[in-house]
C-alpha cells in the first residue's frame, strides 16, 4: 500500500522512538504469541497468559509507561499516551489492552495514587504497577449507569470496619483481578459516596460471571457484596470523595478511550483497502470502482478528523486547561465517526464482513458498543450543552 493513516511523530523523538518500538513488539511478538495460542477477541482469558504479556511489556518499558517517573513510568503527556493507545488497536492484537496496563493494570490505578495512603500504595497500587497484581474499578450498577447517583450499594460504618452490601456490574478485568476499587453510598446518607479498596477474596465478596457484551470479549465481571466487612483503613481518600474519584476518572477516560476507537477504525480501513485491492469483481479489482474510492476517502477523512480533534484536546489537557466539554465532544464525535468507518468497511467486505470470525465483523460489534459505554451519545450531548449554555 502506498498510503496509510499510520502517523509519524518526527517532531517528538521520544514519542517516535516509543511508537516504532511498540509497532515492532505488537507485530513481531504479541500478534504471533496470540496466533500460536489461538487467542481471539472472544477467547476467555486466563491470568497466566495475561501476566506473560504484563511481564514482557514491562521488560520493554511499555507497562505503565505513562505514569510519573517516581512510579516507574516515563511521565508521558496525554498527547503521547493517545498516540500509543491508537497504535495498540490499530495493530489488531487481541491482548493490546494489556500492553500499557489498561486492563486491570497501571492505567487503572495511576489516577488514584494521589488519594491513597502510603500503606495503600505499597499494598495495593505498587504491585499493580509492577505487574504482580491486577485491579478493577466498580461503580456501575444495573439501575445506575449514566445516572450513577441511583446506586444502591452501601457501606455501613461498624467500629473499625465498613460493611458492604450490594452488587456492581460491568467491572472490566474483574475475572482476573485481585482487588476492586468500589464506590458505594454511605448507609443512612442520601448523597455521600465513598471509594474503598476491596480484596476480592474477602468473605462476603463474590466475583460473578458478567454478561458477555456484543463484542464477545469475556473481560467483564459482576461483584456481589453480602455483609462484606473491610477495614476502615481501606477507605480511599476521604468520606464523600467517592464520586470525585470515580467521575473524575471517567471524564478523563472518555478522552483516553478515543484513540483506541480511532486505532480500531484505522485497522478496519487497512483491512478494507487490502480487501479492495485483492478482491476481483467483474474482471477487475474491487478498488477499481469509483464507489469504493469514495468509501475509502470518506473513511480516511473521518479518521483524520477524529484524530485531529482528540490530539488537540489532549494537548490542551497537557497545558492544564479544563477539557470537560471537549472530552465529551471527542467521545461523541469519535464513537460515531469510527462506527461509520467500520460500517463502510463491512459494506466493502460484503458477505465476508457479515461473517463471524472475520476481523472487520468483530470490530463492527466492538465499536458499536462505544456509542453507549463510558457514556452514551445522548449523555455526551447533554454534557456538552450544559457546559456551553
C-alpha positions in Angstrom: 0.0 0.0 0.0 1.4 3.4 -0.9 -0.6 5.3 1.7 -1.9 4.5 5.2 -3.2 6.6 8.0 -0.2 5.5 10.1 1.1 8.7 11.7 4.7 9.6 12.5 5.9 12.0 15.2 9.3 13.2 13.9 9.0 16.4 15.9 8.9 14.4 19.1 11.9 12.0 19.1 10.9 10.3 22.4 7.4 9.6 21.1 8.6 8.5 17.7 11.0 6.0 19.3 8.3 4.6 21.5 5.8 4.3 18.6 8.3 2.5 16.4 9.3 0.1 19.2 5.7 -0.5 20.1 4.7 -1.3 16.5 7.6 -3.8 16.4 6.6 -5.5 19.6 3.0 -5.8 18.5 3.8 -7.0 15.0 6.7 -9.3 15.8 5.9 -10.7 19.2 2.4 -10.1 20.5 0.4 -11.0 17.4 2.4 -14.2 16.8 2.1 -15.1 20.5 -1.7 -14.8 20.1 -1.8 -16.9 16.9 0.3 -19.7 18.4 -2.2 -20.0 21.3 -5.3 -19.5 19.2 -6.3 -16.4 21.2 -9.1 -14.4 19.6 -11.2 -11.4 20.7 -13.7 -13.8 22.1 -11.4 -16.1 24.0 -11.8 -16.5 27.7 -8.5 -15.1 29.1 -6.6 -16.7 31.9 -4.3 -15.0 34.4 -1.0 -16.7 33.4 -1.5 -15.6 29.8 -2.1 -12.0 30.8 0.8 -12.0 33.3 3.1 -13.1 30.4 2.0 -10.0 28.5 2.4 -7.8 31.6 5.9 -9.1 32.3 7.1 -8.7 28.7 5.5 -5.3 28.3 7.2 -4.2 31.5 10.6 -5.5 30.3 10.2 -3.4 27.2 9.2 -0.3 29.1 5.6 -0.1 28.0 3.7 -1.3 31.0 2.8 1.8 33.0 4.9 4.0 30.7 2.5 6.9 31.1 3.0 7.0 34.9 5.3 9.6 36.6 8.9 8.7 36.8 8.7 8.2 40.6 6.2 5.4 40.0 8.3 3.7 37.4 6.9 5.3 34.2 8.2 7.9 31.8 5.7 10.6 32.7 4.1 10.7 29.2 1.9 13.6 28.3 -1.8 12.9 27.4 -0.8 13.6 23.8 1.9 10.9 23.8 -0.4 8.4 25.6 -3.1 8.9 23.0 -0.6 8.3 20.2 0.4 4.9 21.8 -3.1 3.9 22.5 -4.1 4.3 18.9 -1.2 2.1 17.8 -2.4 -0.7 20.1 -5.8 -1.2 18.5 -4.5 -0.4 15.0 -2.3 -3.5 15.3 -5.3 -5.8 15.6 -3.7 -7.5 18.6 -6.3 -9.1 20.9 -4.2 -8.5 24.0 -3.2 -5.0 23.2 -5.3 -3.8 26.2 -2.7 -5.3 28.5 0.5 -3.8 27.0 0.2 -0.3 28.6 -1.9 -1.6 31.5 -5.4 -0.6 30.5 -7.0 -3.9 31.5 -6.6 -4.1 35.3 -3.1 -2.5 35.3 -1.2 0.7 35.9 -3.6 2.9 33.8 -6.4 1.8 36.2 -4.6 3.0 39.3 -2.5 5.9 38.1 -5.2 8.4 38.5 -6.0 7.4 42.1 -2.5 7.3 43.6 -2.9 10.8 45.0 -5.8 9.6 47.1 -4.0 6.6 48.6 -2.2 6.4 51.9 1.4 5.2 51.9 0.2 1.8 53.2 -2.4 1.6 50.5 0.2 2.5 47.8 2.5 -0.2 49.0 -0.1 -3.0 49.5 -2.3 -2.3 46.5 -1.1 0.1 43.9 2.6 -0.5 43.5 2.1 -4.3 43.0 -0.3 -3.4 40.1 2.3 -1.1 38.6 4.9 -3.8 38.8 2.6 -6.3 37.1 2.2 -8.5 40.1 -1.4 -7.8 40.9 -4.5 -6.6 38.9 -7.5 -4.5 39.9 -10.9 -3.5 38.6 -13.0 -0.3 39.0 -16.5 -0.9 40.2 -19.1 1.9 40.1 -21.8 0.8 37.7 -25.0 -1.0 38.8 -27.9 -2.5 36.9 -30.1 0.6 37.5 -27.2 3.1 37.9 -25.3 3.5 34.7 -25.4 7.1 33.4 -27.4 8.1 36.4 -24.7 7.0 38.9 -26.4 8.6 41.9 -29.1 5.8 41.8 -26.5 3.3 43.1 -27.8 1.2 46.0 -24.6 -0.5 47.1 -24.0 0.7 50.7 -21.0 1.0 53.1 -22.1 0.9 56.7 -19.6 2.0 59.3 -19.2 -0.6 62.1 -16.4 0.1 64.6 -13.1 0.0 62.7 -14.7 -1.6 59.7 -17.2 -0.9 56.9 -19.8 -3.5 55.8 -20.5 -3.5 52.1 -23.8 -4.7 50.6 -24.9 -4.5 47.0 -24.0 -5.5 43.5 -21.8 -4.0 40.9 -21.9 -4.9 37.2 -19.7 -4.5 34.1 -16.4 -4.3 36.1 -13.7 -4.7 33.4 -10.9 -7.1 34.5 -12.9 -8.4 37.4 -12.5 -12.1 36.2 -8.7 -11.9 36.8 -8.4 -9.0 39.3 -7.1 -9.3 42.9 -8.9 -6.3 44.3 -11.5 -3.7 43.3 -11.9 0.0 43.8 -15.6 0.1 44.8 -17.7 3.3 45.0 -20.6 2.9 47.5 -23.2 5.0 49.2 -22.7 5.7 52.9 -25.5 3.9 54.7 -28.0 6.4 56.1 -26.8 9.3 54.0 -28.5 10.4 50.8 -25.7 12.0 48.8 -22.5 10.7 50.4 -20.4 8.3 48.3 -17.0 6.9 49.1 -14.4 4.7 47.5 -12.9 1.6 49.0 -10.2 -0.9 48.2 -11.7 -4.4 48.5 -9.7 -7.6 48.2 -11.8 -9.9 46.1 -11.1 -12.9 48.3 -12.7 -11.1 51.3 -15.5 -13.2 52.9 -18.9 -11.8 51.7 -17.4 -10.7 48.3 -18.0 -12.9 45.2 -17.0 -12.4 41.6 -19.7 -13.5 39.3 -19.5 -14.1 35.6 -20.7 -11.0 33.9 -22.9 -10.8 30.8 -20.9 -11.2 27.6 -21.3 -7.9 25.5 -21.9 -7.9 21.8 -18.2 -7.7 21.2 -17.9 -11.2 22.5 -15.0 -10.2 24.8 -15.1 -12.0 28.2 -13.3 -9.4 30.3 -16.3 -8.2 32.4 -17.5 -9.4 35.8 -20.1 -8.6 38.4 -19.2 -8.1 42.1 -21.7 -9.2 44.8 -21.3 -7.9 48.4 -23.2 -9.7 51.1 -22.1 -8.3 54.6 -18.6 -7.9 53.2 -16.5 -6.5 56.0 -13.4 -4.5 55.2 -11.0 -2.5 57.4 -11.6 1.2 57.8 -8.1 1.7 56.5 -9.3 0.6 53.1 -11.2 3.8 52.6 -9.6 5.5 49.6 -9.4 9.2 50.1 -11.9 10.7 52.5 -15.6 10.0 53.2 -17.7 11.7 50.5 -14.9 11.7 47.8 -16.2 8.6 46.0 -17.8 10.3 43.1 -14.9 12.7 42.7 -12.6 9.8 42.4 -15.0 7.8 40.2 -16.4 10.5 37.9 -13.0 12.3 37.7 -11.5 9.1 36.3 -14.5 8.6 34.0 -14.2 12.1 32.5 -10.5 11.6 31.6 -11.2 8.1 30.4 -13.8 9.5 27.9 -10.9 11.2 26.2 -8.5 8.3 26.5 -10.9 5.8 25.0 -11.0 7.8 21.8 -7.6 6.9 20.4 -8.4 3.2 20.9 -11.5 3.7 18.8 -9.5 5.6 16.2 -7.0 2.7 16.1 -9.7 0.2 15.6 -11.2 2.3 12.7 -7.7 2.6 11.2 -7.4 -1.2 11.4 -10.8 -1.6 9.6 -9.6 0.9 6.9 -6.4 -1.0 6.3 -8.3 -4.3 6.1 -10.7 -2.7 3.7 -8.0 -1.4 1.4 -6.3 -4.7 1.3 -9.6 -6.5 0.5 -10.5 -4.0 -2.2 -7.1 -4.4 -3.8 -7.3 -8.2 -3.9 -11.0 -8.9 -4.4 -11.8 -9.3 -8.1 -15.3 -8.5 -9.4 -16.4 -8.3 -13.0 -12.8 -8.9 -14.1 -11.1 -6.2 -12.1 -10.1 -5.4 -8.5 -12.9 -4.0 -6.3 -10.7 -1.0 -5.8 -11.1 0.0 -9.5 -14.7 1.0 -8.9 -15.3 4.7 -8.1 -17.9 3.8 -5.4 -15.1 2.1 -3.4 -12.8 5.1 -4.0 -15.4 7.3 -2.4 -15.8 5.0 0.6 -12.1 4.7 1.2 -11.8 8.5 1.0 -14.7 9.1 3.4 -13.3 6.6 5.9 -9.9 8.2 5.9 -11.4 11.6 6.3 -13.5 10.5 9.3 -10.4 9.0 11.0 -8.3 12.1 10.3 -11.0 14.4 11.7 -11.4 12.3 14.8 -7.6 12.1 15.4 -7.2 15.8 14.9 -9.9 16.6 17.5 -8.6 14.1 20.1 -5.0 15.1 19.8 -5.8 18.8 20.0 -7.8 18.1 23.2 -5.0 16.0 24.6 -2.6 18.9 24.0 -4.9 21.3 25.7 -5.2 18.9 28.7 -1.4 18.8 28.8 -1.4 22.6 29.3 -3.6 22.1 32.3 -6.7 23.5 30.8 -10.2 22.3 31.7 -11.3 19.9 28.8 -14.5 18.5 30.2 -16.6 19.9 27.3 -14.0 19.0 24.7 -13.6 15.4 26.2 -17.3 14.9 25.8 -17.2 16.3 22.2 -14.3 13.9 21.4 -16.1 10.9 22.7 -19.3 11.9 21.0 -17.7 12.5 17.6 -15.1 9.7 17.7 -17.5 7.0 18.7 -20.0 8.0 16.0 -17.3 8.6 13.3 -15.4 5.4 13.9 -18.6 3.4 13.8 -19.4 5.0 10.4 -15.9 3.9 9.3 -16.3 0.3 10.2 -19.9 0.2 8.8 -18.3 1.2 5.5 -15.7 -1.5 6.0 -18.4 -4.1 6.4 -20.0 -2.8 3.2 -16.8 -3.1 1.3 -16.2 -6.6 2.5 -19.7 -7.7 1.5 -20.6 -11.2 2.7 -17.2 -11.7 4.4 -17.9 -8.6 6.5 -21.1 -10.2 7.9 -19.4 -13.5 8.8 -18.5 -14.4 12.4 -14.7 -14.8 12.7 -14.0 -12.0 10.2 -11.9 -9.3 11.8 -14.0 -6.5 10.4 -17.2 -8.0 11.7 -15.7 -8.2 15.2 -14.5 -4.6 15.0 -18.0 -3.6 13.9 -19.5 -5.2 17.0 -16.9 -3.7 19.3 -17.2 -0.1 18.0 -21.0 -0.3 18.2 -20.7 -0.7 21.9 -18.8 2.6 22.4 -21.8 4.6 21.3 -23.1 3.5 24.7 -20.3 2.5 27.1 -18.3 5.2 29.0 -21.2 7.5 28.3 -24.0 7.3 25.7 -24.1 9.6 22.7 -27.1 11.3 24.3 -25.4 11.8 27.6 -22.4 13.4 25.9 -24.7 15.8 24.1 -26.4 16.7 27.4 -23.0 17.3 29.0 -21.7 19.4 26.0 -24.8 21.6 26.0 -24.7 22.0 29.8 -21.1 23.1 29.5 -21.8 25.7 26.8 -25.1 27.2 27.8 
